[in-house]
């Protein structure tokens, strides 16, 4: 079995459907975030124009109010007073002309009929001027007491409303921008979530084909401390497997180590760094030197302690194979690399690489 070689194929129809749906959802999410980004950029440009427009409307209201208060109000007051002055002057002029005509007619040679016509017209002119004066005085009084104050109040109200409208418009623009930013954040998060889902499903789809991670030997089932179960694997094509189920185990040829079950009474004679001799019943006449790589500090079951032994040297044509039973004899007289070994020789133990 070579590294990367296919070992197991799992059914992928349901996952393929989910993967296709996730890919479509990812494309839709990316499209939506593009739409939201364009809408946000476009809205920012429109908002800038709207902000300037609102500012201009407010400025026009301010200018109108200032023009009225600084110029128009006083001019309207003076115009009203001036209209009364002119109307009074017209009455005075007409009256003066009438008086002069009467004086002139007393000394001239005009006929009585001509005098009556001219005097009649002059009298009528005085009456007209007086009537106009009355109207001008009424109009001027109303203008001063009502029209100009009402106009001032209207300008103040217009300015106040323009100021409030400007503030509200700015608030609406800020709120709209914030809402769009939040929507854009949600859209980007949706894309990130869709990408994660698609990547997870894609990775899961790739895991439906189990490949050998190393060069070695493929074994059905799970190894427990270097041993297969007593019952043969019942795995066949068709049944469902759970995510944490071990289907196959790949063991490497160049990573052989021997797992030994030690009794509690043997711990004093076996220490890490000590030496041992390895033999295999399946290979008569073969033996090799080994070293104690580790000894468990606590038992894994009952009074059984786990011990790992490695080969000191790996000669060409090593006859050991995975799962092969071995006999390990611990040298009690050898000095371990880390701790001193006991003075006597330990009994041989059955082990498997």
C-alpha positions in Angstrom: 0.0 0.0 0.0 1.5 3.3 -1.1 0.9 6.7 0.4 -2.1 8.4 -1.2 -3.6 5.2 -2.6 -7.4 4.9 -2.3 -8.6 2.6 0.4 -12.4 3.1 0.9 -15.1 4.9 -1.1 -18.1 6.2 0.7 -21.5 7.0 -0.8 -21.6 10.7 -1.8 -25.1 11.3 -3.5 -26.6 13.1 -0.5 -23.4 15.1 0.1 -23.1 16.0 -3.6 -26.6 17.5 -3.4 -25.7 19.5 -0.3 -22.5 20.6 -1.9 -24.3 21.8 -5.0 -26.8 23.7 -2.9 -24.0 25.2 -0.8 -22.1 26.4 -3.9 -25.3 28.0 -5.2 -25.8 29.7 -1.9 -22.3 30.9 -1.9 -22.6 32.4 -5.4 -25.9 34.1 -4.4 -24.3 35.5 -1.2 -21.4 36.9 -3.2 -23.8 38.4 -5.7 -25.8 40.0 -2.9 -22.7 41.5 -1.2 -21.7 43.0 -4.6 -25.2 44.5 -4.9 -25.0 45.9 -1.4 -21.5 47.3 -1.9 -22.6 49.1 -5.1 -25.8 50.4 -3.4 -23.7 51.6 -0.4 -21.2 53.4 -2.7 -24.0 54.9 -4.8 -26.0 56.0 -1.7 -22.9 57.7 -0.2 -22.6 59.8 -3.4 -26.3 60.6 -3.4 -26.2 61.4 0.3 -23.4 63.9 -0.3 -25.6 65.7 -2.9 -28.6 65.6 -0.6 -26.5 67.0 2.2 -25.3 69.9 0.1 -28.9 70.5 -1.1 -30.3 70.5 2.4 -27.5 73.0 3.4 -28.4 75.2 0.5 -32.1 75.3 1.4 -31.1 76.2 5.0 -28.7 78.9 3.7 -31.5 80.4 1.5 -33.8 80.5 4.5 -31.1 82.2 6.5 -30.4 84.7 3.7 -34.1 85.5 3.3 -34.4 86.1 7.0 -31.3 88.3 7.2 -32.4 90.3 4.1 -35.8 90.9 5.6 -34.5 91.9 9.1 -31.6 94.0 7.8 -33.2 95.6 4.7 -36.7 94.7 3.7 -38.4 95.2 7.1 -37.0 98.8 7.6 -37.7 99.6 3.9 -41.3 98.4 4.2 -41.8 100.5 7.3 -40.3 103.6 5.6 -42.3 102.9 2.5 -45.5 102.8 4.5 -44.6 106.1 6.2 -43.6 107.6 2.9 -46.9 106.7 1.3 -48.7 108.6 4.0 -46.4 111.6 3.6 -47.0 111.6 -0.2 -50.8 111.3 0.3 -50.8 114.1 2.7 -48.7 116.2 0.4 -51.1 115.5 -2.4 -54.0 116.8 -0.2 -52.0 119.8 0.7 -51.1 120.5 -2.9 -54.7 120.2 -4.0 -56.0 122.4 -1.2 -53.4 125.0 -2.0 -54.3 125.0 -5.7 -58.0 125.4 -4.8 -57.2 128.4 -2.5 -55.1 130.1 -5.3 -57.9 129.6 -7.8 -60.4 131.2 -5.6 -58.1 134.2 -5.0 -57.4 134.5 -8.7 -61.0 134.3 -9.7 -61.8 137.2 -7.4 -59.6 139.6 -9.4 -59.8 138.2 -13.0 -62.3 138.7 -15.8 -63.4 135.1 -16.3 -67.0 134.4 -16.7 -68.9 132.9 -13.9 -69.5 129.6 -15.7 -65.7 129.1 -16.3 -65.0 129.8 -12.7 -67.5 127.3 -11.5 -66.1 124.5 -13.7 -62.5 125.1 -12.6 -63.4 125.5 -9.0 -65.6 122.4 -9.2 -62.7 120.4 -10.5 -60.3 121.7 -7.9 -62.7 120.9 -5.1 -63.1 117.4 -6.5 -59.3 117.1 -6.6 -59.0 118.0 -3.0 -61.7 115.5 -2.1 -59.9 112.8 -4.1 -56.6 113.5 -2.5 -58.2 113.4 0.9 -59.9 110.1 0.2 -56.6 108.6 -1.1 -54.9 109.9 2.1 -57.4 108.1 4.2 -56.8 104.8 2.3 -53.1 105.2 2.4 -53.2 105.9 6.1 -55.3 102.7 6.7 -53.0 100.6 4.4 -49.9 102.0 6.0 -51.2 101.4 9.5 -52.1 97.8 8.6 -48.8 97.3 7.0 -46.9 98.6 10.0 -49.0 96.9 12.7 -49.9 93.6 10.9 -48.2 92.9 7.5 -44.6 93.6 8.5 -44.9 91.7 11.9 -46.6 88.8 10.3 -43.9 88.7 7.5 -41.2 88.8 10.2 -42.9 85.9 12.1 -43.2 84.0 8.8 -39.5 84.4 8.0 -38.6 83.3 11.6 -40.8 80.2 11.2 -39.5 79.4 7.8 -35.9 79.7 9.1 -36.7 77.5 12.1 -38.3 74.9 9.9 -35.4 75.0 7.5 -33.0 74.5 10.5 -35.0 71.5 11.8 -35.4 70.1 8.3 -31.6 70.4 7.8 -30.9 68.6 11.1 -33.4 65.8 10.3 -32.0 65.4 6.8 -28.5 65.0 8.2 -29.8 62.5 10.8 -31.6 60.5 8.1 -28.5 60.5 6.0 -26.4 59.3 8.9 -28.9 56.6 9.9 -29.3 55.5 6.3 -25.5 55.1 6.0 -25.3 53.2 9.3 -28.1 50.8 8.2 -26.4 50.2 4.9 -23.1 49.5 6.6 -24.8 47.1 9.0 -26.5 45.4 6.0 -23.1 45.2 4.2 -21.6 43.6 7.3 -24.4 41.1 7.4 -23.9 40.4 3.7 -20.2 39.9 4.1 -20.8 37.6 7.1 -23.2 35.7 5.0 -20.6 35.2 2.4 -18.0 34.1 5.0 -20.6 31.6 6.5 -21.4 30.3 3.0 -17.7 29.9 2.2 -17.1 28.0 5.4 -20.1 25.8 4.7 -19.0 25.1 1.2 -15.4 24.5 2.3 -16.5 22.1 5.0 -18.8 20.2 2.7 -16.0 20.1 0.0 -13.5 18.8 2.6 -16.1 16.3 3.8 -16.7 15.2 0.2 -12.9 14.7 -0.3 -12.9 12.6 2.9 -15.5 10.2 1.4 -12.5 8.7 -0.4 -10.1 7.5 2.3 -6.5 7.4 1.2 -3.5 5.9 2.8 -1.6 8.5 4.7 1.7 6.5 4.6 3.4 3.7 2.8 2.5 0.5 4.7 0.1 -2.3 5.1 -3.7 -1.7 5.3 -5.6 -3.7 7.9 -9.3 -3.9 8.4 -10.5 -2.6 11.7 -8.9 -0.9 14.6 -5.7 -1.8 16.4 -5.6 -1.7 20.2 -2.1 -1.4 21.5 -0.8 -3.1 18.4 -3.4 -5.9 18.4 -6.4 -6.7 16.2 -9.6 -7.8 17.7 -10.4 -11.5 18.1 -13.3 -11.3 15.7 -12.6 -10.6 12.0 -13.9 -7.3 10.5 -17.5 -7.5 9.3 -17.3 -4.4 7.2 -18.9 -4.9 3.7 -20.2 -2.6 1.0 -23.5 -1.0 1.8 -23.8 -0.3 5.6 -23.6 3.1 7.2 -20.5 4.0 9.2 -20.3 6.6 12.1 -17.9 9.5 11.9 -15.7 8.2 14.7 -15.7 4.6 13.5 -12.3 3.1 12.5 -12.7 1.3 9.2 -9.1 0.5 8.4 -5.6 1.0 9.9 -2.5 1.5 7.9 0.8 0.5 9.6 4.2 1.5 8.3 7.0 -1.0 7.8 9.7 1.4 8.8 8.1 2.4 12.1 7.9 -0.9 13.8 7.9 -0.9 17.6 7.0 -3.7 20.1 4.2 -3.2 22.7 4.7 -5.3 25.8 2.2 -6.0 28.6 4.0 -5.8 31.9 2.8 -7.1 35.2 3.2 -4.9 38.2 5.7 -7.2 39.7 8.0 -6.7 36.7 8.2 -2.9 36.9 11.2 -3.0 39.2 13.2 -5.0 36.6 12.1 -3.0 33.5 13.0 0.7 33.3 13.2 3.2 30.4 16.5 3.1 28.6 17.2 -0.5 29.5 18.2 -3.1 26.9 16.5 -6.3 25.8 16.6 -9.1 23.2 13.9 -9.6 20.7 13.0 -12.9 19.0 10.0 -14.0 16.9 8.6 -17.5 16.8 7.6 -17.0 13.2 11.2 -16.5 12.3 13.3 -19.3 13.8 16.9 -18.4 14.6 16.3 -14.7 14.3 16.9 -12.2 17.2 17.8 -8.6 17.6 18.7 -6.1 20.3 16.2 -3.7 21.6 15.8 -0.7 23.9 13.0 0.1 26.3 11.6 3.4 24.9 8.9 3.9 27.6 7.2 2.4 30.6 3.8 3.6 31.6 3.5 5.1 35.1 0.0 3.8 35.6 -1.7 0.6 34.4 -4.0 0.7 31.4 -6.1 -2.2 32.8 -5.9 -4.1 36.1 -2.2 -4.6 36.9 -1.1 -4.4 33.2 1.4 -1.6 32.3 2.2 -0.6 28.8 5.8 -0.8 27.7 7.2 0.2 24.3 10.4 -1.4 22.9 12.3 -0.3 19.8 15.0 -2.0 17.8 18.5 -0.9 18.5 19.5 -1.5 14.9 17.5 -2.2 11.7 19.5 -4.7 9.6 18.6 -5.2 5.9 15.9 -7.7 5.3 14.2 -7.2 8.7 11.9 -10.3 9.0 9.4 -8.7 11.4 6.0 -7.8 10.1 3.2 -5.8 11.7 1.1 -7.8 14.2 3.7 -10.5 14.5 4.1 -11.9 17.9 7.6 -11.5 19.5 9.4 -12.7 22.6 11.2 -10.0 24.5 13.8 -10.8 27.2 14.8 -7.9 29.4 18.4 -7.7 30.5 18.4 -7.1 34.2 22.2 -6.7 34.4 22.4 -3.9 31.7 22.6 -0.3 32.8 19.7 1.8 31.4 20.4 5.1 29.8 18.2 7.0 32.1 17.7 4.8 35.2 19.8 1.9 36.6 18.4 -1.6 35.8 17.8 -4.2 38.5 20.5 -6.8 39.1 18.7 -9.8 37.7 17.2 -10.9 34.4 13.4 -10.5 33.8 11.3 -13.4 32.4 10.5 -13.4 28.7 7.2 -11.8 27.7 5.0 -12.3 24.6 4.6 -9.1 22.6 3.6 -7.8 19.2 5.2 -5.2 17.1 
